[in-house]
């Protein structure tokens, strides 16, 4: 089968969030199963080649004109993807599947289907409503929701990464239930194997060997609830005054969150590291005691799978995907998206580190048994054929 994937990010070009890992790993898994996979994504840097074959997958890195208006810039990107797709198809032959990811590339399948007949799949990783913290805003936000609406109705099949997100898409856009399928994310848990010296890792960030450590990984935006974690910290410090809270990620709220930490008097207990990936991030997972996901809206939560791969317990908001995949008090703790509940979860993990470690081990069992990329690819393929 010849498959075209469209995404505005990948780990081989520009990586922003979980979609980059999803698309890259899905492409590799599909290629391993004998399919010809082409990924159309953004040009990562000016000197990057426009075409490369990486781990058997054909990558098309597409340049386009920037625009001060983000939605218009994304439209420029989609036009570039469409042009590259048609050129590729004229060279190698017709694709069997065109598969877009999120509103950012939904126009690609809309515009391709206006010219040529193709079976189209659209994966929704999150909605604009969710990214806005469960709010309907006007302006560009309304335009993005309209792109989502057109995309899900244009696609022959819609995939969501959790049942909660499926219900959200059906509710917002009036999509019939039998058109939408749930396919969970996967993780390469073997990437988290191997020994590290946690004391040495902590020392790099000015953290003591015996300090309890909570890790936050994600975009520093309202949806992900970093402000809720900051407001929970004073409650934790009453009982664990040496606790440390490490924030990995960038986003529009980063400077505000740093100011908030100073205002509530907890900046000495926080570390804001910006965006990290690769072994540096993996080492931080492995050197932490717990991972916190306090999201107001979390469609799935790849961070949960990464934490479990490192054998760490999670404290996660029950909103969305985490409520489906976490077994409360078995491989993590479900909390409400408010500071008191988040503080309860962290405090519960800290008061019995043996129990917390056991939950982390149960998380590792979960990813090994249920969340491989091969399983994800098999499910996606079944929808391609259906």
N, C-alpha and C positions, 0 to 999 in steps of 0.2 A: 504494500500500500504506500502511495506517495502522499505525505502529510505536510501541510504548511502551518506553522505556528506563528502567531503574531503577538509580540509583547514589547512594551516600551522599555523593559529592562531584562537583563540577563547577567549572570556573573562573569560573562566574557566581554561585556561592554560597559553598561552603566547599571550598577546595583543600588536599589533604593530600599527595597523591603522584601517581604516573603515571596512576591511574585517572581522575582529574579531566580530564586532557588527552585521554585515550583517548575517554571518553564524549562530551566536548564536541566534539571534532574528528570523531568518527564520526557524531554527530548532524548536524553541518553537512554532511558529505559525503553522507549519505543524503538530506538535504533538497535539496541541489544536484541530485541525480538524480531529483527529482520526487516524492519520497515525503513523506507527512505524518508528522512526527516529534514525539513528545511525550516530554520528559524529566521524570521525577519524582525530585526530590532534596530535600535538607535546606534549610530556611529558613536563609539566611546570616546575617541580622541581624534584630532585632525589627521594624525599620521597613521591611524589604523587602516588596515586593508579593508576594502569594501566586501570582500568575500574570504572566508576561511573555513576549512573543515576541521572541526575540533571533536575528538573522541567519536569520529564517524558521522557527526551531525554537520550539516551544511548551514553555515551562518552567513546571513546577508546583513551587513551593517550599513544602514541607509542614512545618508545625509539629508538634511532639510533645513529650511530657513527658520530662524527664530522669530518670535513675535512677542510684543509686550503683553498681549492678551494670551493667557495660558491655553484657553480652549482653542483659539485660532492656531497657536503653535502646534497643538496636538493634531488639529486638522491637517496642517502642513506635513506632519510626520506620517499620518495615515495615507496621504496622497503619495508620499515617497514609497511607503510600503506597497501600495497598490501597483505603482509603476514597476518596482523591482519584481513583484510577483508576476505581473504579465510578461515581463522580459524573460524571467526564469522559465515560465510555463511555455513560452514560445520556443525556448531552447531545448528543454528536456521532455516536454509533453505535459498532458493534463494532470493536475493534482486530484486525488480522490477525496481529500478532506481539507477544508480550510477552518482553522481553529484559532479564534481570537481570545484574548484575556483582558477582561475588564473593559469599562467604557473607553479607556484610552485607545483601544484598537477596534472597538465595535464598528466604527464607520468603515473599517477596511472590508469586513465581510459584507456590509451593506452595499458598498460601492462595487465590489467584485461581482456580487450577485446581480447587480443592475446590468452588467456586461456579459457575464457568462454563468452558466448553470453549474453550481457546485453545492455539495452538501456542507452546510456551515454549522459549526459548534461554537458556542460562546460560554466561557467560564467566567462566572462572577465571583471574585475573591472578596469583595465587599461592595456595599452600595454607597452612593454619595450621602444618603440619609444617615447611614452608620458612621461614615467618616466625619460627619458634622456632629457627632455625639447625639444621634437620634433627633435631629432638627431639620426642618425644611427651610433653607435659606433661598433668597432670590439671587439675581445676577448670574454669574457664571455657574453657581451651584445648581440653579434651575436648568441651565443649558446642559449640564452634565447629566442630570436626571433624565432629561429628554433623550440624550444619546443612549443612556441605559435602556430606556423604554423602547426605542426604535431597535436597538440591538437585540434585545431578548425576543422581540416579535419577529425580527428578520431571521434569526437563527433557526435551524431545523431542530437542534437540541440545545438545551441550556444545562450547564453544570454549575452547581454551587458547592462550596467546600464544607457546608454543614447543613443540618436540617433547619436550624434556626434561620440561616440565610435563605434557604429555599422558601420558607414561609414568608420571609420579608419580601423577597422578589415577587412571589405570587400575590401578596397583599398590595404591594405598591403598584405593580404593573399589570395586574389582571391576567397573569399567565396561567394556563391550565396545568394542573398538577402532573399529568402524565408527560408533559414536555420537559419537566425539570427533574434532574437526577442529582443525587448527592454523591460526591466522590471526595473522600478525605485526603488531606495532604500526606506525604510520606517524609522520611528522613533517612539519611545515610548514617545510621548509628555507629557504624564501625569507625567513622571519622573521629569519634570521641574516645576511642580506646587508647591505651598507652598510659604510662606513668608520668606524673609531673610532681614537682616539689611545690605543694600549695603555699608553704611559707615563703618561698622565693617569689612566687607570683604575687602574693599579697604585699610583700615588701616593695615591689615595683610601684605600688600605688599608695604607699604610706599606711598600710593596714597591718595591725599586729597579728601574730600567729594565732592568738586565742580570741581574737575579736569575732563575734558572730557577724556573718556577712550575708546581706540580701542583694541579689542581682536583679536589675530591671534592664531588659533588652527590647528595644523597639523605637519607633518614631516618637519624638517628643512632641506630641500633639494631643489635643483635647480628647480625642477618641480613646487614646491609650491610657488615660488617667494618671500620668506621672504626678500631677498635683495632688491626687488623692493619697498617693504613697508619701509625698512630702508631709502632708498634714497628719499622717499616721505616725511619723517618726517620733514626735515628742512623747507619745504614749509608750512606745517601745523603750525609749531611753530612760524612762522612769525606773525600769527594771533591769535593763541591759545597757548601762551607760557607755560601754565600749563598742556597741554595735555600729556597723558601717553599712552604708547603702550606696551601691555602685550603679550609676546610670550609664548605659551604653546606647548611643543613638543620637541623631540630630533631628531637628524639626523646628517649626515656627515658634514653639513655646520654650525653646531651650533657655534663652536668656531670662525669660519670665520665671521659669522654674528655679533657676539659680538664684534669682532675686527672692523668690518665695522662701527658699531654704535659709537665706540670710535673715529674712524678716521673722521667721518663726524660731530662729536661733539654733538651727541644726546643720549649718554649713560645715562645721567641723566633722560631722559624721557622714557627709556625702562626698562622692567622687563623681564628677561629670567628665566622661572620657570621650564623648563624641562617637562617631561611627567607627566600629571595629569589625573585622571579619577574620576568617582563617584561624590560625593557631592561637592568636592573641585572644580572640573571643572564646574559643574552646577552652583555653587555659583558665579563663575567668569563670566559665561555667563550673569547671572541675574544682576550682579553689573556693567556690562559694558554699554556703550552707543551705540556701533556699533561693528559689527564683520566684519573683512576684510579677503577676500579670493583672493589674487592677483596672482593666479596660472598662469603659462605659459601654462600648460595643465592640465585640471581638468575634468576627466571622468564623475564625478557626483557632488560630494561635500556634503557628509553627514553633514559636519559642517554647511552648510546652513540650513538644517532641524533642527539641534540642536539650532542654533541661533533663528530661527523662533519659536521653541517650548518655548524658554525663552522670546519671545516677543520682539526680537531685530532686527533692520534692518541690512541688509547685504550690503557690498560694494564688489562686486565680479567681477573678470575677466569674460568677456563674452565668453571666449574660452571653448568649450565643454559643459558639463552638465549645468553649471550656466546659460548659454545663453538660455537654453530651459525652465528651471523651474522658473526663476525670471521674474516677471512682472516689467519692468523698471518704477521707480518712483511710484510703487504701494506697493510692498513688499521688495524693495531693489533698489540698483543702479548698473547698469552694467557699467564696466569700461574696458579700454584696459590694457594689461599687461605691463605698463610702469609707471615710478614714477609720471609723471605729471598727468596722468589720474587717478591714484590711489589717489593722493593728491586732485584732484578735487572732487572725490566721497566722501572722508572723510570730506572735507571742506563743501560740500553741506549738509551732515548730521549734521554737527556741527552748521551751521548757523541758523538752525531752529529745535530745539530739539523736539518741539511739532509734527512737520511733521515727524521727524525721528521715534518718538514713534508710530505714526499712521502707518507708514510702518511696524514696528515691529508687531503691532497688526494684520495687514493684513497677515503677514507671519504666525502668529499663526492660523489664519483662514485657510490658505493653508494647513498646516500640518494636521489639524484636518479633513479636507475634502478630501484630496487626497493622503496622504503619510503614511498610517498606515501599519504595518507589516502584518495584516490580508489581506489587499488588495494585497500586494506584494506576499504573499503565494498563494492566489487564482490565480494570474496570472501565477506563477511558476507551480502550479498544472495543469493548463490548457495545459501547454507545455509538462508536463510529460505524460498526456493522449493523446496528439495530435501526 
